[in-house]
Amino acid sequence: MRAMDDVDENGTLSQKVARGLADEIVSGRLPSGYKLDEKVIAERFGVSRTPVREALRELAITGLVEIAPRRGATVVQVDLARLRDMFEASAEIEALCARFAAERMTQSERLQLQMTNRKSRDAVTAGDPVAYAELNEQLHDEIFDGARNLSLAELARIFRIRLSPFRVQIFYRKAQRMTSSNEEHDVLVAAISAGEADTAQRAMRAHLTNSSLNVIEFFDKKR
C-alpha cells in the first residue's frame, strides 16, 4: 500500500513540475537550448529528483524537451508542424466526443454543462484568464464524461494535457481569444443541450481548429 501511495504522490508531483516547466518554456522564460538540470529543478520545486525525471520525460513526449544520453535534457524550439498534427488529431477526437455527448448526456449533465459555460462567460467579463482556463478544461471534461466512451475520453485528455500549455498562453496574451473561445462554447453547448449531434460535432471541430490557428500564429510570430 505504501508503494502505491508513493507512486500516486510522485505522479502528482511530476505533473506539477511538468506544468510549471511547460509554462516557462512556452512563455519563453526558458529559451531554446537551455539545459535543464535535475538537481536545480528539484530544489526549485521542492521535490526529489524522481518526479523531475518523470516530468522531463513527459515534456519530451510533447516535444518541448529533448533528452540525450550523457547530455541530459535541453529545451527545444517549439515544433509548429508537430503542434499542427496534435491539434488536428485532438480536434477530430473531441468532435466525436461532442457528437456522442449530444446523444448520450443526461438532462442533469446538460444543465451542469450550461452552468459551467455561464461561469466561463463571467470569467471573460471579469478578464480573468486563470479562471477561464480552469473552467475551459472543466467544460471539455464534462463533454468527455458525457460521451460515455472511456477510450475516446482517455485519448482526448492525453491530447489536452499535451496542448494545455500552448492554449493557456493564448488566454493570457490574447484577451480576444477568451471572448471568441467562449462564443464558440455557446454554440457547442447549445447543440449538445438540444441533442443536435451533427451540429455539436462540427462546432467542436471548428472550436479546436480556431484554437490551433491562434496558437500556431502566436508561435510563428515568435520564430
C-alpha positions as a printed Julia matrix, in Angstrom:
223×3 Matrix{Float64}:
   0.0    0.0     0.0
   2.86   2.34    0.83
   4.42   1.73   -2.6
   1.14   2.67   -4.31
   0.93   5.86   -2.24
   4.46   6.76   -3.35
   3.56   6.2    -6.99
   0.46   8.41   -6.67
   2.42  11.13   -4.89
   5.24  11.07   -7.43
   2.71  11.17  -10.24
   1.09  14.29   -8.8
   4.45  15.96   -8.16
   5.75  15.14  -11.63
   2.63  16.68  -13.19
   3.13  19.82  -11.1
   6.76  20.1   -12.24
   5.85  19.35  -15.86
   3.16  22.05  -15.9
   5.48  24.6   -14.32
   8.32  23.93  -16.75
   5.97  23.79  -19.74
   4.58  27.23  -18.91
   8.11  28.64  -18.63
   9.2   27.08  -21.92
   6.1   28.13  -23.86
   6.22  31.68  -22.46
   9.9   31.97  -23.44
  11.28  32.28  -19.91
  13.28  29.13  -20.61
  14.74  29.65  -24.1
  15.62  27.09  -26.74
  18.93  25.41  -25.9
  18.58  25.92  -22.14
  19.92  22.92  -20.22
  17.52  21.59  -17.6
  19.47  20.48  -14.55
  17.57  17.88  -12.5
  19.09  18.95   -9.19
  18.35  22.64   -9.75
  14.77  21.9   -10.81
  14.21  19.61   -7.81
  15.37  22.36   -5.46
  13.21  24.98   -7.19
  10.05  22.91   -6.9
  10.89  21.37   -3.53
  10.72  17.78   -4.75
  13.06  14.82   -5.15
  14.73  14.08   -8.48
  12.37  11.18   -9.28
   9.33  13.31  -10.16
  11.65  15.71  -12.01
  12.85  12.88  -14.26
   9.25  11.82  -14.88
   8.3   15.41  -15.71
  11.15  15.74  -18.19
  10.12  12.5   -19.9
   6.58  13.84  -20.19
   7.83  17.1   -21.69
   9.95  15.14  -24.14
   6.76  13.48  -25.41
   5.2   16.9   -26.05
   8.3   17.97  -28.0
   9.23  20.77  -25.59
  12.32  18.99  -24.3
  14.99  16.79  -25.84
  16.68  14.14  -23.72
  20.01  12.83  -24.98
  22.35  10.23  -23.43
  25.08  11.81  -21.27
  23.79  15.3   -22.17
  20.57  15.31  -20.18
  17.51  17.38  -21.0
  17.51  20.53  -23.12
  14.73  22.93  -24.12
  13.98  22.75  -27.82
  12.27  25.2   -30.16
   8.53  24.68  -30.5
   7.89  22.39  -33.48
   4.98  24.01  -35.32
   4.42  21.0   -37.59
   4.1   18.74  -34.55
   1.73  21.23  -32.93
  -0.47  21.23  -36.04
  -0.53  17.43  -36.03
  -1.57  17.26  -32.38
  -4.28  19.91  -32.76
  -5.63  18.17  -35.87
  -5.86  14.83  -34.07
  -7.31  16.46  -30.96
  -9.99  18.23  -33.0
 -11.26  15.0   -34.53
 -11.26  13.11  -31.24
 -13.02  15.88  -29.32
 -15.51  16.39  -32.16
 -16.54  12.76  -31.82
 -16.83  13.19  -28.04
 -19.14  16.16  -28.62
 -21.29  14.13  -31.01
 -21.68  11.31  -28.51
 -22.3   13.77  -25.66
 -25.19  15.29  -27.63
 -26.66  11.81  -28.0
 -25.89  10.41  -24.54
 -25.72  13.14  -21.89
 -28.4   13.09  -19.2
 -30.52  16.16  -18.6
 -28.69  16.91  -15.33
 -25.35  16.7   -17.16
 -26.6   19.11  -19.83
 -27.67  21.56  -17.12
 -24.25  21.27  -15.46
 -22.57  21.95  -18.8
 -24.68  25.07  -19.26
 -23.75  26.24  -15.76
 -20.04  25.77  -16.44
 -20.4   27.75  -19.65
 -22.12  30.6   -17.78
 -19.26  30.68  -15.26
 -16.83  30.8   -18.18
 -18.67  33.81  -19.56
 -18.37  35.51  -16.16
 -14.6   34.88  -16.24
 -14.4   36.53  -19.66
 -16.35  39.54  -18.39
 -14.02  39.78  -15.4
 -10.96  39.5   -17.66
  -9.69  36.53  -15.62
  -7.62  34.18  -17.83
  -6.72  31.89  -14.92
 -10.36  31.22  -14.04
 -11.28  30.92  -17.71
  -8.53  28.37  -18.39
  -9.72  26.23  -15.46
 -13.38  26.43  -16.5
 -12.4   25.71  -20.09
 -10.82  22.42  -19.01
 -13.84  21.64  -16.81
 -16.26  22.19  -19.7
 -14.34  19.9   -22.01
 -14.03  17.29  -19.25
 -17.81  17.32  -18.79
 -18.23  16.69  -22.52
 -15.76  13.79  -22.41
 -17.63  12.22  -19.5
 -20.96  12.77  -21.23
 -19.74  10.95  -24.35
 -19.85   7.67  -22.4
 -16.79   6.3   -24.2
 -13.8    5.72  -21.94
 -11.35   5.1   -24.79
 -12.2    8.35  -26.56
 -12.18  10.29  -23.29
  -8.73   8.94  -22.43
  -7.31   9.94  -25.81
  -8.95  13.37  -25.64
  -7.47  14.05  -22.2
  -3.99  12.95  -23.27
  -4.02  15.49  -26.09
  -5.45  18.23  -23.86
  -2.65  17.69  -21.33
  -0.03  17.94  -24.06
  -1.57  21.02  -25.65
  -2.65  22.8   -22.46
   0.5   24.96  -22.02
   0.06  26.37  -25.51
  -3.65  27.16  -25.15
  -3.24  28.78  -21.74
  -0.57  31.16  -23.04
  -3.03  32.41  -25.66
  -5.64  33.17  -22.99
  -3.01  35.2   -21.09
  -1.69  37.08  -24.11
  -4.74  37.48  -26.34
  -7.78  38.65  -24.39
  -9.93  38.47  -27.51
  -9.26  34.72  -27.71
 -11.07  34.24  -24.39
 -14.07  36.04  -25.85
 -14.11  34.12  -29.13
 -13.47  30.83  -27.32
 -16.47  31.42  -25.07
 -18.65  32.35  -28.05
 -17.64  29.07  -29.69
 -18.56  27.28  -26.45
 -22.01  28.91  -26.6
 -22.67  27.29  -29.99
 -21.24  23.96  -28.83
 -23.17  23.82  -25.55
 -26.42  24.84  -27.27
 -26.02  22.0   -29.77
 -25.26  19.41  -27.1
 -28.13  20.65  -24.93
 -30.53  20.32  -27.87
 -29.23  16.84  -28.74
 -28.06  18.01  -32.18
 -25.21  15.56  -32.76
 -24.11  16.74  -36.22
 -24.03  20.4   -35.15
 -22.17  19.57  -31.93
 -19.53  17.62  -33.83
 -18.99  20.44  -36.33
 -18.93  23.06  -33.56
 -16.27  21.23  -31.58
 -14.13  20.68  -34.66
 -14.38  24.37  -35.56
 -13.59  25.37  -31.96
 -10.4   23.3   -31.83
  -9.39  24.43  -35.32
  -9.7   28.08  -34.28
  -7.72  27.36  -31.13
  -4.94  25.78  -33.17
  -4.83  28.71  -35.61
  -4.41  31.17  -32.73
  -1.64  29.1   -31.16
   0.24  28.5   -34.42
   0.02  32.19  -35.36
   1.33  33.22  -31.95
   4.36  30.93  -32.04
   5.04  31.51  -35.73
   5.49  35.23  -34.94
   7.98  34.36  -32.2
  10.26  32.42  -34.54
